[in-house]
Amino acid sequence: MSRKQTLKAKRDKSSNSWQEVEFRYDSPTAKEVHLAGDFNQWSSYTMPMLRDERGVWRARVPLSRGHYEYRFIVDGDWQNDPNACGVIPNEFGSCNCVVEVGA
């Protein structure tokens, strides 16, 4: 597992079927970073990430078991996670990052 992307399981007492996934993007100079993926209908504004004192941007998302595609929007530009566990081509001629939850 990369240092920019980690999985941390938290128990859901009712179904025990989701994990909290922490997404990380290292960019001390960025002014704004958002997370977009198939888990939020690729919205470029609904998941702002928070920057820590070292310039690492983070967002935690509860996801159920499965395969998810995502990208970061850094100061308005779509960027891939350089430490993603995989990538898959998209319809725009670039690639989406992949995260597997509960695999």
NORZI-V994037 format. One record per residue. RES is the residue in three letters. SS is DSSP state (H for helix, E for strand, - for the rest). Layout:
BEGIN
res;ss
RES;SS
RES;SS
END
This chain:
BEGIN
res;ss
MET;-
SER;-
ARG;-
LYS;-
GLN;E
THR;E
LEU;E
LYS;E
ALA;-
LYS;-
ARG;-
ASP;-
LYS;-
SER;-
SER;-
ASN;-
SER;-
TRP;E
GLN;E
GLU;E
VAL;E
GLU;E
PHE;E
ARG;E
TYR;E
ASP;E
SER;-
PRO;-
THR;-
ALA;-
LYS;-
GLU;-
VAL;E
HIS;E
LEU;E
ALA;E
GLY;E
ASP;H
PHE;H
ASN;H
GLN;-
TRP;-
SER;-
SER;-
TYR;-
THR;-
MET;-
PRO;E
MET;-
LEU;E
ARG;E
ASP;-
GLU;-
ARG;-
GLY;-
VAL;E
TRP;E
ARG;E
ALA;E
ARG;E
VAL;E
PRO;E
LEU;E
SER;E
ARG;-
GLY;E
HIS;E
TYR;E
GLU;E
TYR;E
ARG;E
PHE;E
ILE;E
VAL;E
ASP;-
GLY;-
ASP;E
TRP;E
GLN;E
ASN;-
ASP;-
PRO;-
ASN;-
ALA;-
CYS;-
GLY;E
VAL;E
ILE;E
PRO;E
ASN;-
GLU;-
PHE;-
GLY;-
SER;-
CYS;E
ASN;E
CYS;E
VAL;E
VAL;E
GLU;E
VAL;E
GLY;-
ALA;-
END
